[in-house]
Amino acid sequence: MKAHDGMYIDGAWRPAAGHESIEVVNPADEQVIASVPAGTAQDVDAAVRAARAALPGWAATAPADRAALIGAVRDRLAARREEVAATISAELGAPLGFAAAVHTDLPIAVAGSYAQLAASYAFEEKVGNSTVLQEPVGVVGAITPWNYPLHQIVAKVAPALAAGCTIVLKPAEDTPLTAQLFAEAVDEAGIPAGVFNLVTGLGPVAGQALAAHEDVDLVSFTGSTAVGKQIGATAGAAVKRVALELGGKSANVILPSADLAKAVNVGLGNVFANSGQTCSAWTRMLVDADRYDEAVEIATAAAAKYVPGDRLGPVVNAKQRDRVRGYIQRGIDEGARVVAGGPDAPEGFGDGYYVRPTVFADVTPDMAIAQEEIFGPVVAILKYQDEDDALRIANGTVYGLAGAVWAGEESEAVAFARRMDTGQVDINGGRFNPLAPFGGYKQSGVGRELGAHGLAEYLQTKSLQF
């Protein structure tokens, strides 16, 4: 596959400062498909300096003109849809259909939403004898994960551009080719030099240099809670802003009046999508004690339909595969009962980082598989005695990113959802809304992405008194 051997800095592809490279591996067959430069602090500094120099001109660009250029990026991505989907499929391992429908079409739609929002957003308002201005926060350091490579890039870069910020992007080292395609779309769209910059590299080197750089005004990071805490501490020492979208252990609460078969089947599909590599996945299924055995039976049958290599791709790398299998074994050791899947490699897969889709029954809230983010195709089914018990279990982790509630009456589900300590709740299978704010409570993060709330993260407020 095509890969650039340089960094996209100040409107051009430039040689990296160092000579180290990162191999890009296809998780489905473990074959190296490309290599990209391993950026250094020197590369990051050059990118940040370019972003700083471009900031005054971009911030002064009329919102309508910024909107038109964001729309042009969206159009370039749409024109290369098949190429983008194939690239994501190759470097992430996602089945091609899923790579096209979710990994490609969703971020294209999000980019389009910010083109519209940039043109209509109220960047100033009158409040009594004051004019209140919303101005760009400045230079943004964006650090994105591998699990939704294009979506996470667009969810940070598009609102930052709409706000009038300039950006340095450090994508995950497992999926840098998608980021390079995005940089090509930016270049083809005519975004001015220095407004968007790309540095590929390792997190502890390029990512840390970006988060710590004195000329970065805001760090936007999506990834693990552990790394998010480090970035928060680094940013806090410099009193710079952060936006952190971190881990999750979301509850899928099935109330007694719910359509049990639908709730269980949709719940499994939610977790197994993207091979379980979704921070907001409903990995804890909570079922009333009287219907628990029936739910386990439904889940066991449904899990058999998820065949590795067909509906279920590999996880991203060997480290992640071993981590997920280790959690499955830990669940067994703690006394949970495997009703589907297990820690062994799927039959017929000598190559590729595949994990068997796994369902646990007899899980208690104190078990590691009910408390810790596994980030793989693993579902834990827990039993509750009444609604207060279900709420205690649902809220009983350090996370609060997403969740779901099912009930016979929508009002019943909404009443329960209002009591959940989490940033986003789907009611009876409600569809994902790319305009709604996305982000977490507690250790699931700080700030929000998507829609107007996502744009607000990249703005700061000034008031003028008359």
WOPEBEL-V908747 format. One record per helix or strand of 3 or more residues. SS is the DSSP state (@ for helix, = for strand). FROM is the first residue (numbers start at 0). LEN is the number of residues. If there is no record, write none. Layout:
{{SS & FROM & LEN} {SS & FROM & LEN}}
This chain:
{{= & 5 & 4} {= & 11 & 4} {= & 20 & 6} {= & 30 & 7} {@ & 40 & 19} {@ & 62 & 17} {@ & 80 & 12} {@ & 95 & 25} {= & 123 & 4} {= & 129 & 7} {= & 138 & 5} {@ & 148 & 15} {= & 165 & 5} {@ & 175 & 14} {= & 195 & 3} {@ & 202 & 10} {= & 217 & 5} {@ & 224 & 13} {= & 240 & 5} {= & 250 & 4} {@ & 259 & 17} {= & 283 & 5} {@ & 288 & 15} {@ & 317 & 16} {= & 336 & 4} {= & 357 & 6} {@ & 367 & 4} {= & 377 & 7} {@ & 386 & 8} {= & 402 & 4} {@ & 409 & 8} {@ & 441 & 3} {@ & 450 & 6} {= & 458 & 7}}
